[in-house]
Amino acid sequence: MRVTAPPVEGEANRAVAALLARSLGVAPSAVTVVRGERGRDKVVRVTGLGASEIQARLARLVEDRP
């Protein structure tokens, strides 16, 4: 995913978390960047969803794209 927020003072990380939360249908507070705060590659934690549910929701998003 790409965001337009600048990588200044965590703005890009917050934008990634917000976009992912919205895409997954969870609260923004449920998504945290746990690795890669200063780099392009991120590892995130989503509280309240298992890995299989996250994969299923993301797959549906990809399938629904025009």
PDB file of N, CA, C, O and CB in Angstrom:
ATOM      1  N   MET A   1       0.841  -1.154   0.000  1.00  0.00           N
ATOM      2  CA  MET A   1       0.000   0.000   0.000  1.00  0.00           C
ATOM      3  C   MET A   1       0.891   1.224   0.000  1.00  0.00           C
ATOM      4  O   MET A   1       2.036   1.185   0.452  1.00  0.00           O
ATOM      5  CB  MET A   1      -0.959  -0.006   1.199  1.00  0.00           C
ATOM      6  N   ARG A   2       0.348   2.304  -0.513  1.00  0.00           N
ATOM      7  CA  ARG A   2       1.074   3.564  -0.539  1.00  0.00           C
ATOM      8  C   ARG A   2       0.199   4.641   0.068  1.00  0.00           C
ATOM      9  O   ARG A   2      -1.018   4.658  -0.115  1.00  0.00           O
ATOM     10  CB  ARG A   2       1.497   3.941  -1.980  1.00  0.00           C
ATOM     11  N   VAL A   3       0.839   5.530   0.788  1.00  0.00           N
ATOM     12  CA  VAL A   3       0.131   6.674   1.358  1.00  0.00           C
ATOM     13  C   VAL A   3       0.842   7.943   0.910  1.00  0.00           C
ATOM     14  O   VAL A   3       2.017   7.911   0.547  1.00  0.00           O
ATOM     15  CB  VAL A   3       0.065   6.586   2.922  1.00  0.00           C
ATOM     16  N   THR A   4       0.130   9.044   0.937  1.00  0.00           N
ATOM     17  CA  THR A   4       0.717  10.305   0.503  1.00  0.00           C
ATOM     18  C   THR A   4       1.276  11.121   1.654  1.00  0.00           C
ATOM     19  O   THR A   4       1.913  12.150   1.429  1.00  0.00           O
ATOM     20  CB  THR A   4      -0.303  11.116  -0.234  1.00  0.00           C
ATOM     21  N   ALA A   5       1.050  10.681   2.877  1.00  0.00           N
ATOM     22  CA  ALA A   5       1.561  11.414   4.037  1.00  0.00           C
ATOM     23  C   ALA A   5       3.085  11.388   4.041  1.00  0.00           C
ATOM     24  O   ALA A   5       3.693  10.368   3.718  1.00  0.00           O
ATOM     25  CB  ALA A   5       1.008  10.816   5.351  1.00  0.00           C
ATOM     26  N   PRO A   6       3.695  12.497   4.404  1.00  0.00           N
ATOM     27  CA  PRO A   6       5.156  12.543   4.431  1.00  0.00           C
ATOM     28  C   PRO A   6       5.709  11.725   5.599  1.00  0.00           C
ATOM     29  O   PRO A   6       5.057  11.595   6.635  1.00  0.00           O
ATOM     30  CB  PRO A   6       5.643  13.996   4.526  1.00  0.00           C
ATOM     31  N   PRO A   7       6.904  11.180   5.429  1.00  0.00           N
ATOM     32  CA  PRO A   7       7.505  10.391   6.511  1.00  0.00           C
ATOM     33  C   PRO A   7       8.140  11.293   7.567  1.00  0.00           C
ATOM     34  O   PRO A   7       9.331  11.187   7.859  1.00  0.00           O
ATOM     35  CB  PRO A   7       8.557   9.424   5.947  1.00  0.00           C
ATOM     36  N   VAL A   8       7.331  12.176   8.129  1.00  0.00           N
ATOM     37  CA  VAL A   8       7.809  13.140   9.114  1.00  0.00           C
ATOM     38  C   VAL A   8       7.039  12.948  10.405  1.00  0.00           C
ATOM     39  O   VAL A   8       5.808  12.968  10.411  1.00  0.00           O
ATOM     40  CB  VAL A   8       7.662  14.593   8.595  1.00  0.00           C
ATOM     41  N   GLU A   9       7.758  12.762  11.494  1.00  0.00           N
ATOM     42  CA  GLU A   9       7.163  12.631  12.828  1.00  0.00           C
ATOM     43  C   GLU A   9       6.050  11.589  12.889  1.00  0.00           C
ATOM     44  O   GLU A   9       5.054  11.781  13.587  1.00  0.00           O
ATOM     45  CB  GLU A   9       6.621  13.964  13.277  1.00  0.00           C
ATOM     46  N   GLY A  10       6.216  10.491  12.163  1.00  0.00           N
ATOM     47  CA  GLY A  10       5.271   9.380  12.235  1.00  0.00           C
ATOM     48  C   GLY A  10       3.995   9.556  11.435  1.00  0.00           C
ATOM     49  O   GLY A  10       3.090   8.727  11.534  1.00  0.00           O
ATOM     50  N   GLU A  11       3.902  10.625  10.639  1.00  0.00           N
ATOM     51  CA  GLU A  11       2.667  10.854   9.871  1.00  0.00           C
ATOM     52  C   GLU A  11       2.375   9.712   8.904  1.00  0.00           C
ATOM     53  O   GLU A  11       1.231   9.274   8.788  1.00  0.00           O
ATOM     54  CB  GLU A  11       2.763  12.166   9.097  1.00  0.00           C
ATOM     55  N   ALA A  12       3.393   9.233   8.216  1.00  0.00           N
ATOM     56  CA  ALA A  12       3.186   8.144   7.259  1.00  0.00           C
ATOM     57  C   ALA A  12       2.752   6.869   7.982  1.00  0.00           C
ATOM     58  O   ALA A  12       1.882   6.146   7.496  1.00  0.00           O
ATOM     59  CB  ALA A  12       4.472   7.885   6.446  1.00  0.00           C
ATOM     60  N   ASN A  13       3.350   6.593   9.129  1.00  0.00           N
ATOM     61  CA  ASN A  13       2.961   5.398   9.886  1.00  0.00           C
ATOM     62  C   ASN A  13       1.505   5.494  10.335  1.00  0.00           C
ATOM     63  O   ASN A  13       0.770   4.509  10.273  1.00  0.00           O
ATOM     64  CB  ASN A  13       3.881   5.208  11.109  1.00  0.00           C
ATOM     65  N   ARG A  14       1.091   6.665  10.782  1.00  0.00           N
ATOM     66  CA  ARG A  14      -0.312   6.846  11.182  1.00  0.00           C
ATOM     67  C   ARG A  14      -1.241   6.693   9.982  1.00  0.00           C
ATOM     68  O   ARG A  14      -2.335   6.143  10.108  1.00  0.00           O
ATOM     69  CB  ARG A  14      -0.516   8.227  11.835  1.00  0.00           C
ATOM     70  N   ALA A  15      -0.812   7.176   8.829  1.00  0.00           N
ATOM     71  CA  ALA A  15      -1.633   7.042   7.625  1.00  0.00           C
ATOM     72  C   ALA A  15      -1.766   5.581   7.206  1.00  0.00           C
ATOM     73  O   ALA A  15      -2.845   5.140   6.810  1.00  0.00           O
ATOM     74  CB  ALA A  15      -1.035   7.864   6.478  1.00  0.00           C
ATOM     75  N   VAL A  16      -0.672   4.833   7.294  1.00  0.00           N
ATOM     76  CA  VAL A  16      -0.716   3.399   6.968  1.00  0.00           C
ATOM     77  C   VAL A  16      -1.666   2.682   7.922  1.00  0.00           C
ATOM     78  O   VAL A  16      -2.499   1.886   7.488  1.00  0.00           O
ATOM     79  CB  VAL A  16       0.706   2.768   7.043  1.00  0.00           C
ATOM     80  N   ALA A  17      -1.544   2.959   9.215  1.00  0.00           N
ATOM     81  CA  ALA A  17      -2.405   2.310  10.205  1.00  0.00           C
ATOM     82  C   ALA A  17      -3.870   2.663   9.971  1.00  0.00           C
ATOM     83  O   ALA A  17      -4.737   1.794  10.067  1.00  0.00           O
ATOM     84  CB  ALA A  17      -1.987   2.714  11.625  1.00  0.00           C
ATOM     85  N   ALA A  18      -4.156   3.925   9.664  1.00  0.00           N
ATOM     86  CA  ALA A  18      -5.540   4.347   9.436  1.00  0.00           C
ATOM     87  C   ALA A  18      -6.116   3.692   8.183  1.00  0.00           C
ATOM     88  O   ALA A  18      -7.256   3.229   8.191  1.00  0.00           O
ATOM     89  CB  ALA A  18      -5.618   5.875   9.313  1.00  0.00           C
ATOM     90  N   LEU A  19      -5.334   3.653   7.114  1.00  0.00           N
ATOM     91  CA  LEU A  19      -5.805   3.036   5.870  1.00  0.00           C
ATOM     92  C   LEU A  19      -6.050   1.543   6.059  1.00  0.00           C
ATOM     93  O   LEU A  19      -7.059   1.013   5.593  1.00  0.00           O
ATOM     94  CB  LEU A  19      -4.789   3.264   4.739  1.00  0.00           C
ATOM     95  N   LEU A  20      -5.140   0.873   6.733  1.00  0.00           N
ATOM     96  CA  LEU A  20      -5.296  -0.560   6.972  1.00  0.00           C
ATOM     97  C   LEU A  20      -6.497  -0.827   7.874  1.00  0.00           C
ATOM     98  O   LEU A  20      -7.259  -1.764   7.634  1.00  0.00           O
ATOM     99  CB  LEU A  20      -4.019  -1.145   7.599  1.00  0.00           C
ATOM    100  N   ALA A  21      -6.669  -0.010   8.908  1.00  0.00           N
ATOM    101  CA  ALA A  21      -7.816  -0.172   9.805  1.00  0.00           C
ATOM    102  C   ALA A  21      -9.122  -0.011   9.045  1.00  0.00           C
ATOM    103  O   ALA A  21     -10.042  -0.811   9.209  1.00  0.00           O
ATOM    104  CB  ALA A  21      -7.749   0.841  10.956  1.00  0.00           C
ATOM    105  N   ARG A  22      -9.205   1.017   8.216  1.00  0.00           N
ATOM    106  CA  ARG A  22     -10.416   1.254   7.430  1.00  0.00           C
ATOM    107  C   ARG A  22     -10.663   0.097   6.470  1.00  0.00           C
ATOM    108  O   ARG A  22     -11.800  -0.344   6.304  1.00  0.00           O
ATOM    109  CB  ARG A  22     -10.308   2.578   6.651  1.00  0.00           C
ATOM    110  N   SER A  23      -9.607  -0.391   5.843  1.00  0.00           N
ATOM    111  CA  SER A  23      -9.738  -1.494   4.887  1.00  0.00           C
ATOM    112  C   SER A  23     -10.183  -2.787   5.554  1.00  0.00           C
ATOM    113  O   SER A  23     -10.920  -3.576   4.963  1.00  0.00           O
ATOM    114  CB  SER A  23      -8.422  -1.721   4.172  1.00  0.00           C
ATOM    115  N   LEU A  24      -9.735  -3.001   6.786  1.00  0.00           N
ATOM    116  CA  LEU A  24     -10.062  -4.236   7.502  1.00  0.00           C
ATOM    117  C   LEU A  24     -11.350  -4.115   8.322  1.00  0.00           C
ATOM    118  O   LEU A  24     -11.867  -5.116   8.818  1.00  0.00           O
ATOM    119  CB  LEU A  24      -8.910  -4.622   8.416  1.00  0.00           C
ATOM    120  N   GLY A  25     -11.862  -2.905   8.464  1.00  0.00           N
ATOM    121  CA  GLY A  25     -13.079  -2.721   9.248  1.00  0.00           C
ATOM    122  C   GLY A  25     -12.850  -2.802  10.740  1.00  0.00           C
ATOM    123  O   GLY A  25     -13.702  -3.299  11.476  1.00  0.00           O
ATOM    124  N   VAL A  26     -11.704  -2.317  11.193  1.00  0.00           N
ATOM    125  CA  VAL A  26     -11.401  -2.299  12.630  1.00  0.00           C
ATOM    126  C   VAL A  26     -11.114  -0.863  13.047  1.00  0.00           C
ATOM    127  O   VAL A  26     -10.921   0.012  12.204  1.00  0.00           O
ATOM    128  CB  VAL A  26     -10.186  -3.232  12.970  1.00  0.00           C
ATOM    129  N   ALA A  27     -11.089  -0.634  14.335  1.00  0.00           N
ATOM    130  CA  ALA A  27     -10.771   0.696  14.858  1.00  0.00           C
ATOM    131  C   ALA A  27      -9.307   1.025  14.573  1.00  0.00           C
ATOM    132  O   ALA A  27      -8.461   0.131  14.587  1.00  0.00           O
ATOM    133  CB  ALA A  27     -11.060   0.774  16.384  1.00  0.00           C
ATOM    134  N   PRO A  28      -9.002   2.284  14.319  1.00  0.00           N
ATOM    135  CA  PRO A  28      -7.605   2.670  14.085  1.00  0.00           C
ATOM    136  C   PRO A  28      -6.678   2.279  15.234  1.00  0.00           C
ATOM    137  O   PRO A  28      -5.504   1.981  15.017  1.00  0.00           O
ATOM    138  CB  PRO A  28      -7.518   4.164  13.858  1.00  0.00           C
ATOM    139  N   SER A  29      -7.208   2.281  16.450  1.00  0.00           N
ATOM    140  CA  SER A  29      -6.381   1.911  17.606  1.00  0.00           C
ATOM    141  C   SER A  29      -6.016   0.433  17.606  1.00  0.00           C
ATOM    142  O   SER A  29      -5.141   0.021  18.367  1.00  0.00           O
ATOM    143  CB  SER A  29      -7.104   2.255  18.897  1.00  0.00           C
ATOM    144  N   ALA A  30      -6.669  -0.382  16.767  1.00  0.00           N
ATOM    145  CA  ALA A  30      -6.383  -1.820  16.697  1.00  0.00           C
ATOM    146  C   ALA A  30      -5.179  -2.127  15.821  1.00  0.00           C
ATOM    147  O   ALA A  30      -4.693  -3.258  15.815  1.00  0.00           O
ATOM    148  CB  ALA A  30      -7.593  -2.569  16.174  1.00  0.00           C
ATOM    149  N   VAL A  31      -4.690  -1.139  15.081  1.00  0.00           N
ATOM    150  CA  VAL A  31      -3.573  -1.354  14.161  1.00  0.00           C
ATOM    151  C   VAL A  31      -2.350  -0.599  14.665  1.00  0.00           C
ATOM    152  O   VAL A  31      -2.398   0.614  14.870  1.00  0.00           O
ATOM    153  CB  VAL A  31      -3.941  -0.900  12.721  1.00  0.00           C
ATOM    154  N   THR A  32      -1.257  -1.324  14.861  1.00  0.00           N
ATOM    155  CA  THR A  32      -0.012  -0.703  15.309  1.00  0.00           C
ATOM    156  C   THR A  32       1.149  -1.155  14.447  1.00  0.00           C
ATOM    157  O   THR A  32       1.238  -2.322  14.066  1.00  0.00           O
ATOM    158  CB  THR A  32       0.262  -1.033  16.778  1.00  0.00           C
ATOM    159  N   VAL A  33       2.033  -0.224  14.143  1.00  0.00           N
ATOM    160  CA  VAL A  33       3.269  -0.567  13.437  1.00  0.00           C
ATOM    161  C   VAL A  33       4.234  -1.088  14.495  1.00  0.00           C
ATOM    162  O   VAL A  33       4.589  -0.361  15.424  1.00  0.00           O
ATOM    163  CB  VAL A  33       3.874   0.680  12.646  1.00  0.00           C
ATOM    164  N   VAL A  34       4.665  -2.351  14.361  1.00  0.00           N
ATOM    165  CA  VAL A  34       5.555  -2.936  15.360  1.00  0.00           C
ATOM    166  C   VAL A  34       6.998  -3.028  14.886  1.00  0.00           C
ATOM    167  O   VAL A  34       7.911  -3.203  15.693  1.00  0.00           O
ATOM    168  CB  VAL A  34       5.065  -4.306  15.739  1.00  0.00           C
ATOM    169  N   ARG A  35       7.203  -2.911  13.587  1.00  0.00           N
ATOM    170  CA  ARG A  35       8.572  -2.926  13.054  1.00  0.00           C
ATOM    171  C   ARG A  35       8.572  -2.125  11.759  1.00  0.00           C
ATOM    172  O   ARG A  35       7.629  -2.196  10.971  1.00  0.00           O
ATOM    173  CB  ARG A  35       9.089  -4.401  12.813  1.00  0.00           C
ATOM    174  N   GLY A  36       9.626  -1.372  11.551  1.00  0.00           N
ATOM    175  CA  GLY A  36       9.760  -0.607  10.326  1.00  0.00           C
ATOM    176  C   GLY A  36       9.262   0.819  10.433  1.00  0.00           C
ATOM    177  O   GLY A  36       8.900   1.430   9.427  1.00  0.00           O
ATOM    178  N   GLU A  37       9.240   1.356  11.645  1.00  0.00           N
ATOM    179  CA  GLU A  37       8.739   2.705  11.849  1.00  0.00           C
ATOM    180  C   GLU A  37       9.467   3.743  10.996  1.00  0.00           C
ATOM    181  O   GLU A  37       8.884   4.762  10.626  1.00  0.00           O
ATOM    182  CB  GLU A  37       8.856   3.073  13.302  1.00  0.00           C
ATOM    183  N   ARG A  38      10.721   3.491  10.688  1.00  0.00           N
ATOM    184  CA  ARG A  38      11.505   4.465   9.930  1.00  0.00           C
ATOM    185  C   ARG A  38      11.841   4.005   8.514  1.00  0.00           C
ATOM    186  O   ARG A  38      12.620   4.659   7.820  1.00  0.00           O
ATOM    187  CB  ARG A  38      12.776   4.769  10.666  1.00  0.00           C
ATOM    188  N   GLY A  39      11.272   2.907   8.089  1.00  0.00           N
ATOM    189  CA  GLY A  39      11.570   2.386   6.760  1.00  0.00           C
ATOM    190  C   GLY A  39      10.305   2.212   5.933  1.00  0.00           C
ATOM    191  O   GLY A  39       9.192   2.427   6.412  1.00  0.00           O
ATOM    192  N   ARG A  40      10.501   1.819   4.691  1.00  0.00           N
ATOM    193  CA  ARG A  40       9.357   1.589   3.800  1.00  0.00           C
ATOM    194  C   ARG A  40       8.607   0.315   4.135  1.00  0.00           C
ATOM    195  O   ARG A  40       7.383   0.263   4.008  1.00  0.00           O
ATOM    196  CB  ARG A  40       9.819   1.535   2.364  1.00  0.00           C
ATOM    197  N   ASP A  41       9.326  -0.715   4.560  1.00  0.00           N
ATOM    198  CA  ASP A  41       8.701  -1.999   4.878  1.00  0.00           C
ATOM    199  C   ASP A  41       8.231  -1.981   6.326  1.00  0.00           C
ATOM    200  O   ASP A  41       8.988  -1.627   7.230  1.00  0.00           O
ATOM    201  CB  ASP A  41       9.687  -3.179   4.635  1.00  0.00           C
ATOM    202  N   LYS A  42       6.987  -2.361   6.536  1.00  0.00           N
ATOM    203  CA  LYS A  42       6.370  -2.328   7.861  1.00  0.00           C
ATOM    204  C   LYS A  42       5.884  -3.711   8.259  1.00  0.00           C
ATOM    205  O   LYS A  42       5.508  -4.526   7.417  1.00  0.00           O
ATOM    206  CB  LYS A  42       5.207  -1.330   7.891  1.00  0.00           C
ATOM    207  N   VAL A  43       5.901  -3.950   9.543  1.00  0.00           N
ATOM    208  CA  VAL A  43       5.217  -5.095  10.137  1.00  0.00           C
ATOM    209  C   VAL A  43       4.200  -4.484  11.080  1.00  0.00           C
ATOM    210  O   VAL A  43       4.539  -3.663  11.933  1.00  0.00           O
ATOM    211  CB  VAL A  43       6.220  -6.099  10.886  1.00  0.00           C
ATOM    212  N   VAL A  44       2.941  -4.895  10.918  1.00  0.00           N
ATOM    213  CA  VAL A  44       1.885  -4.328  11.757  1.00  0.00           C
ATOM    214  C   VAL A  44       1.207  -5.414  12.573  1.00  0.00           C
ATOM    215  O   VAL A  44       1.208  -6.590  12.207  1.00  0.00           O
ATOM    216  CB  VAL A  44       0.850  -3.590  10.901  1.00  0.00           C
ATOM    217  N   ARG A  45       0.634  -4.993  13.676  1.00  0.00           N
ATOM    218  CA  ARG A  45      -0.170  -5.891  14.514  1.00  0.00           C
ATOM    219  C   ARG A  45      -1.609  -5.382  14.444  1.00  0.00           C
ATOM    220  O   ARG A  45      -1.870  -4.188  14.585  1.00  0.00           O
ATOM    221  CB  ARG A  45       0.364  -5.940  16.020  1.00  0.00           C
ATOM    222  N   VAL A  46      -2.529  -6.308  14.226  1.00  0.00           N
ATOM    223  CA  VAL A  46      -3.949  -5.973  14.220  1.00  0.00           C
ATOM    224  C   VAL A  46      -4.584  -6.716  15.378  1.00  0.00           C
ATOM    225  O   VAL A  46      -4.667  -7.944  15.368  1.00  0.00           O
ATOM    226  CB  VAL A  46      -4.635  -6.341  12.853  1.00  0.00           C
ATOM    227  N   THR A  47      -5.024  -5.979  16.360  1.00  0.00           N
ATOM    228  CA  THR A  47      -5.646  -6.574  17.539  1.00  0.00           C
ATOM    229  C   THR A  47      -7.097  -6.927  17.238  1.00  0.00           C
ATOM    230  O   THR A  47      -7.833  -6.128  16.660  1.00  0.00           O
ATOM    231  CB  THR A  47      -5.561  -5.615  18.746  1.00  0.00           C
ATOM    232  N   GLY A  48      -7.496  -8.117  17.630  1.00  0.00           N
ATOM    233  CA  GLY A  48      -8.893  -8.508  17.491  1.00  0.00           C
ATOM    234  C   GLY A  48      -9.207  -9.363  16.271  1.00  0.00           C
ATOM    235  O   GLY A  48     -10.320  -9.873  16.142  1.00  0.00           O
ATOM    236  N   LEU A  49      -8.227  -9.527  15.368  1.00  0.00           N
ATOM    237  CA  LEU A  49      -8.428 -10.388  14.200  1.00  0.00           C
ATOM    238  C   LEU A  49      -7.277 -11.376  14.107  1.00  0.00           C
ATOM    239  O   LEU A  49      -6.129 -11.038  14.392  1.00  0.00           O
ATOM    240  CB  LEU A  49      -8.537  -9.549  12.893  1.00  0.00           C
ATOM    241  N   GLY A  50      -7.594 -12.585  13.711  1.00  0.00           N
ATOM    242  CA  GLY A  50      -6.558 -13.577  13.475  1.00  0.00           C
ATOM    243  C   GLY A  50      -5.977 -13.409  12.076  1.00  0.00           C
ATOM    244  O   GLY A  50      -6.548 -12.718  11.232  1.00  0.00           O
ATOM    245  N   ALA A  51      -4.855 -14.038  11.849  1.00  0.00           N
ATOM    246  CA  ALA A  51      -4.166 -13.929  10.558  1.00  0.00           C
ATOM    247  C   ALA A  51      -5.051 -14.393   9.406  1.00  0.00           C
ATOM    248  O   ALA A  51      -5.051 -13.770   8.344  1.00  0.00           O
ATOM    249  CB  ALA A  51      -2.872 -14.744  10.578  1.00  0.00           C
ATOM    250  N   SER A  52      -5.797 -15.465   9.591  1.00  0.00           N
ATOM    251  CA  SER A  52      -6.639 -15.972   8.499  1.00  0.00           C
ATOM    252  C   SER A  52      -7.774 -15.001   8.175  1.00  0.00           C
ATOM    253  O   SER A  52      -8.142 -14.847   7.011  1.00  0.00           O
ATOM    254  CB  SER A  52      -7.217 -17.350   8.865  1.00  0.00           C
ATOM    255  N   GLU A  53      -8.324 -14.352   9.183  1.00  0.00           N
ATOM    256  CA  GLU A  53      -9.385 -13.377   8.944  1.00  0.00           C
ATOM    257  C   GLU A  53      -8.831 -12.135   8.236  1.00  0.00           C
ATOM    258  O   GLU A  53      -9.490 -11.579   7.357  1.00  0.00           O
ATOM    259  CB  GLU A  53     -10.058 -12.980  10.274  1.00  0.00           C
ATOM    260  N   ILE A  54      -7.638 -11.703   8.611  1.00  0.00           N
ATOM    261  CA  ILE A  54      -6.994 -10.568   7.936  1.00  0.00           C
ATOM    262  C   ILE A  54      -6.756 -10.907   6.469  1.00  0.00           C
ATOM    263  O   ILE A  54      -7.047 -10.101   5.585  1.00  0.00           O
ATOM    264  CB  ILE A  54      -5.653 -10.197   8.631  1.00  0.00           C
ATOM    265  N   GLN A  55      -6.228 -12.096   6.214  1.00  0.00           N
ATOM    266  CA  GLN A  55      -5.980 -12.514   4.835  1.00  0.00           C
ATOM    267  C   GLN A  55      -7.276 -12.565   4.030  1.00  0.00           C
ATOM    268  O   GLN A  55      -7.307 -12.142   2.875  1.00  0.00           O
ATOM    269  CB  GLN A  55      -5.294 -13.881   4.810  1.00  0.00           C
ATOM    270  N   ALA A  56      -8.328 -13.073   4.624  1.00  0.00           N
ATOM    271  CA  ALA A  56      -9.615 -13.171   3.929  1.00  0.00           C
ATOM    272  C   ALA A  56     -10.170 -11.789   3.602  1.00  0.00           C
ATOM    273  O   ALA A  56     -10.662 -11.564   2.496  1.00  0.00           O
ATOM    274  CB  ALA A  56     -10.624 -13.954   4.778  1.00  0.00           C
ATOM    275  N   ARG A  57     -10.096 -10.877   4.542  1.00  0.00           N
ATOM    276  CA  ARG A  57     -10.614  -9.526   4.309  1.00  0.00           C
ATOM    277  C   ARG A  57      -9.798  -8.797   3.235  1.00  0.00           C
ATOM    278  O   ARG A  57     -10.360  -8.110   2.382  1.00  0.00           O
ATOM    279  CB  ARG A  57     -10.602  -8.719   5.618  1.00  0.00           C
ATOM    280  N   LEU A  58      -8.489  -8.950   3.284  1.00  0.00           N
ATOM    281  CA  LEU A  58      -7.647  -8.309   2.267  1.00  0.00           C
ATOM    282  C   LEU A  58      -7.883  -8.936   0.895  1.00  0.00           C
ATOM    283  O   LEU A  58      -7.881  -8.235  -0.117  1.00  0.00           O
ATOM    284  CB  LEU A  58      -6.156  -8.419   2.651  1.00  0.00           C
ATOM    285  N   ALA A  59      -8.083 -10.240   0.857  1.00  0.00           N
ATOM    286  CA  ALA A  59      -8.353 -10.915  -0.423  1.00  0.00           C
ATOM    287  C   ALA A  59      -9.656 -10.419  -1.024  1.00  0.00           C
ATOM    288  O   ALA A  59      -9.741 -10.218  -2.236  1.00  0.00           O
ATOM    289  CB  ALA A  59      -8.409 -12.444  -0.233  1.00  0.00           C
ATOM    290  N   ARG A  60     -10.676 -10.217  -0.192  1.00  0.00           N
ATOM    291  CA  ARG A  60     -11.952  -9.683  -0.696  1.00  0.00           C
ATOM    292  C   ARG A  60     -11.770  -8.288  -1.262  1.00  0.00           C
ATOM    293  O   ARG A  60     -12.388  -7.946  -2.270  1.00  0.00           O
ATOM    294  CB  ARG A  60     -13.009  -9.659   0.416  1.00  0.00           C
ATOM    295  N   LEU A  61     -10.935  -7.479  -0.634  1.00  0.00           N
ATOM    296  CA  LEU A  61     -10.671  -6.135  -1.148  1.00  0.00           C
ATOM    297  C   LEU A  61     -10.025  -6.186  -2.533  1.00  0.00           C
ATOM    298  O   LEU A  61     -10.376  -5.414  -3.425  1.00  0.00           O
ATOM    299  CB  LEU A  61      -9.772  -5.365  -0.177  1.00  0.00           C
ATOM    300  N   VAL A  62      -9.088  -7.096  -2.692  1.00  0.00           N
ATOM    301  CA  VAL A  62      -8.394  -7.229  -3.971  1.00  0.00           C
ATOM    302  C   VAL A  62      -9.355  -7.731  -5.040  1.00  0.00           C
ATOM    303  O   VAL A  62      -9.323  -7.256  -6.175  1.00  0.00           O
ATOM    304  CB  VAL A  62      -7.191  -8.181  -3.842  1.00  0.00           C
ATOM    305  N   GLU A  63     -10.204  -8.682  -4.686  1.00  0.00           N
ATOM    306  CA  GLU A  63     -11.171  -9.223  -5.640  1.00  0.00           C
ATOM    307  C   GLU A  63     -12.198  -8.182  -6.065  1.00  0.00           C
ATOM    308  O   GLU A  63     -12.666  -8.206  -7.203  1.00  0.00           O
ATOM    309  CB  GLU A  63     -11.877 -10.424  -5.041  1.00  0.00           C
ATOM    310  N   ASP A  64     -12.555  -7.271  -5.166  1.00  0.00           N
ATOM    311  CA  ASP A  64     -13.589  -6.278  -5.459  1.00  0.00           C
ATOM    312  C   ASP A  64     -13.071  -5.083  -6.245  1.00  0.00           C
ATOM    313  O   ASP A  64     -13.859  -4.233  -6.661  1.00  0.00           O
ATOM    314  CB  ASP A  64     -14.204  -5.797  -4.180  1.00  0.00           C
ATOM    315  N   ARG A  65     -11.770  -5.003  -6.456  1.00  0.00           N
ATOM    316  CA  ARG A  65     -11.217  -3.880  -7.219  1.00  0.00           C
ATOM    317  C   ARG A  65     -11.620  -3.994  -8.678  1.00  0.00           C
ATOM    318  O   ARG A  65     -11.650  -5.088  -9.242  1.00  0.00           O
ATOM    319  CB  ARG A  65      -9.679  -3.830  -7.091  1.00  0.00           C
ATOM    320  N   PRO A  66     -11.932  -2.842  -9.292  1.00  0.00           N
ATOM    321  CA  PRO A  66     -12.319  -2.880 -10.716  1.00  0.00           C
ATOM    322  C   PRO A  66     -11.148  -3.196 -11.621  1.00  0.00           C
ATOM    323  O   PRO A  66     -11.310  -3.264 -12.840  1.00  0.00           O
ATOM    324  CB  PRO A  66     -12.929  -1.556 -11.133  1.00  0.00           C
TER     325      PRO A  66
END
